[in-house]
Each structure stands twice: as structure tokens, then as C-alpha cells.
Amino acid sequence: MAEAVLQVKNVNLKFPLYSAESRSFRNAIRNVALGSRIGVNSAGKGAVEALRDINLSLYGGDRLGLVGSNGAGKTTLLKLLAGIYAPTQGGVLRNGIVTTLFDIGLGMDGDATGLENIYLASYLRGMQKRNINDITDEIVEFAELHEFIHMPVRTYSAGMATRLAFSLATAFTPDILLVDEVFGTGDAKFIKKSEKRMADLMSNARVLVIASHNTEIIKKFCNKALLMRSGQQIKLGDVDDILSLHASEV
């Protein structure tokens, strides 16, 4: 039997409540209002239950769409799959390189130049210098930065910085691609260009997991869907069946 590219086994995720810190407490209450639940952790302290009893096995060619209302746990699950959150119980197995398309500017160094950020991101992916040189021109060209690539990123406009971040994030074909909504960035010309690049990336990844409220996106790119509610998986199955079930609940 083929080995799973991405596997989630009996995962629960809880965030502790810090009552002495009002901001953390307010955030926890906000999470509850969005669908999470307050419980008690193993130390006997209050905790917000963000995900409960998640089990998934995705193989090469699987394209999974996460479906559910706001606060259902879709983004939290994506961050768990990416390794941003560690499960409180259970485990996540990732067989391959993971690329995320959410918070794409996270990790960029504002004091470094655009070119230096390209090298930094590439080194973090384990690339050798000679291979980075091969892709640098394409990234710069796609981001439309050219003469600005040797300037510190903190001097960029918001649009320029986002174009660089997007071009970097989509320059590498991953084994596992995690997407939180499909987005375009910049002017109309760049949005059109970025949409094609996104489509190519999603088609070429071994496994895709995408959260989106756009049912047409889910239908176009996914071959299975998972309905979520209050941090729990309700049903995993055929895209049309899951979308119909979700529509009947809204």
C-alpha cells in the first residue's frame, strides 16, 4: 500500500487560558465565540479546545478542500498541518517538503535586501547556492522588482513587499501545499499572473489542502472535501456531497 504523504492521527489541540493576562484571556474568549470550546487541560487549568479527534490520511494526488463556516477550525487545522501548532495529543506525519500560502510575508527580514531574502528563503529550503542562482532571475522578474531588488525590504511599498513574498512562496514546487483562501495581490495585471501561477502550483504539488469559502475553487482544484464544525471533522467525502451538506447547514 502506498505511504501517506500527510497523515493526522487522533489529534487534539488545546490552547491554555492565562487568566492573569487579560489579553490572552480575551483572545481565548474570542476563540470560543468563533467556535472553540473551553475545557480543562491535564494540569487542571482552563483551556480552549481548538481541534478535537482529527484523523486524516492523504496520498499522492489527493486535493483536499476544507469546508465550514467562520470559526470551524479550518485555518487552525492548516497551521497544525504546517507545524506552526503542535498537537496537544496525537501526531502529524509529513513525508516531504511543506509550503504554506498564508501569512506569506512571515519570516522576511525587513533590513535585508530583496535579493538577500531570496537567498535566505532558499537556504531554509535546503537549496544550494548554484541552484538558487538558477531561480533568482525568475523570482525577480515575476515580482517585477528589477532595480529595487538590491534595496532593503523595509523601503518597499506594501504592494512590492507582497509581490516579493508571493513570488518567493510560489517559486518552489512542494510535496505538500497548504493554502488558506486563494488570493491575488497587486494591480489587475499582477493578479491575473499570480492566479495562473497559483493554479500551476496547486496542480503540481503531490498533496494539496486548501481552505476556501469559494465553492468554485474547491470544485475546480479538489477531489475530496472535509466538512468542519467547532474544531471537529464532521464528514470527509466527495466534493459535491460535502458542499451540499454544508449548504444545507448554512
TAPEHU-V63342 format. One record per residue. N is the residue number from 0. SS is DSSP state (alpha for helix, beta for strand, coil for the rest). Layout:
n=<N & N>
ss=<SS & SS>
This chain:
n=<0 & 1 & 2 & 3 & 4 & 5 & 6 & 7 & 8 & 9 & 10 & 11 & 12 & 13 & 14 & 15 & 16 & 17 & 18 & 19 & 20 & 21 & 22 & 23 & 24 & 25 & 26 & 27 & 28 & 29 & 30 & 31 & 32 & 33 & 34 & 35 & 36 & 37 & 38 & 39 & 40 & 41 & 42 & 43 & 44 & 45 & 46 & 47 & 48 & 49 & 50 & 51 & 52 & 53 & 54 & 55 & 56 & 57 & 58 & 59 & 60 & 61 & 62 & 63 & 64 & 65 & 66 & 67 & 68 & 69 & 70 & 71 & 72 & 73 & 74 & 75 & 76 & 77 & 78 & 79 & 80 & 81 & 82 & 83 & 84 & 85 & 86 & 87 & 88 & 89 & 90 & 91 & 92 & 93 & 94 & 95 & 96 & 97 & 98 & 99 & 100 & 101 & 102 & 103 & 104 & 105 & 106 & 107 & 108 & 109 & 110 & 111 & 112 & 113 & 114 & 115 & 116 & 117 & 118 & 119 & 120 & 121 & 122 & 123 & 124 & 125 & 126 & 127 & 128 & 129 & 130 & 131 & 132 & 133 & 134 & 135 & 136 & 137 & 138 & 139 & 140 & 141 & 142 & 143 & 144 & 145 & 146 & 147 & 148 & 149 & 150 & 151 & 152 & 153 & 154 & 155 & 156 & 157 & 158 & 159 & 160 & 161 & 162 & 163 & 164 & 165 & 166 & 167 & 168 & 169 & 170 & 171 & 172 & 173 & 174 & 175 & 176 & 177 & 178 & 179 & 180 & 181 & 182 & 183 & 184 & 185 & 186 & 187 & 188 & 189 & 190 & 191 & 192 & 193 & 194 & 195 & 196 & 197 & 198 & 199 & 200 & 201 & 202 & 203 & 204 & 205 & 206 & 207 & 208 & 209 & 210 & 211 & 212 & 213 & 214 & 215 & 216 & 217 & 218 & 219 & 220 & 221 & 222 & 223 & 224 & 225 & 226 & 227 & 228 & 229 & 230 & 231 & 232 & 233 & 234 & 235 & 236 & 237 & 238 & 239 & 240 & 241 & 242 & 243 & 244 & 245 & 246 & 247 & 248 & 249>
ss=<coil & coil & coil & coil & coil & beta & beta & beta & beta & beta & beta & beta & beta & beta & beta & beta & coil & coil & coil & coil & coil & alpha & alpha & alpha & alpha & alpha & alpha & alpha & alpha & alpha & alpha & alpha & alpha & coil & coil & coil & beta & beta & beta & beta & coil & coil & coil & coil & coil & beta & beta & beta & beta & beta & beta & beta & beta & beta & beta & beta & beta & beta & coil & coil & coil & coil & beta & beta & beta & beta & beta & coil & coil & coil & coil & coil & coil & alpha & alpha & alpha & alpha & alpha & alpha & alpha & alpha & alpha & coil & coil & coil & coil & coil & coil & beta & beta & beta & beta & beta & beta & coil & coil & coil & beta & beta & beta & beta & coil & coil & coil & coil & coil & coil & coil & coil & coil & coil & coil & beta & alpha & alpha & alpha & alpha & alpha & alpha & alpha & alpha & alpha & alpha & alpha & coil & coil & coil & coil & alpha & alpha & alpha & alpha & alpha & alpha & alpha & alpha & alpha & alpha & alpha & alpha & alpha & alpha & alpha & coil & coil & alpha & alpha & alpha & coil & coil & coil & beta & alpha & alpha & alpha & coil & coil & alpha & alpha & alpha & alpha & alpha & alpha & alpha & alpha & alpha & alpha & alpha & alpha & coil & coil & coil & coil & coil & coil & beta & beta & beta & beta & beta & coil & coil & coil & coil & coil & coil & coil & alpha & alpha & alpha & alpha & alpha & alpha & alpha & alpha & alpha & alpha & alpha & alpha & alpha & alpha & alpha & alpha & alpha & coil & coil & beta & beta & beta & beta & beta & coil & coil & coil & alpha & alpha & alpha & alpha & alpha & alpha & alpha & coil & coil & beta & beta & beta & beta & beta & beta & coil & coil & beta & beta & beta & beta & beta & beta & coil & alpha & alpha & alpha & alpha & alpha & alpha & alpha & alpha & alpha & alpha & alpha & coil>
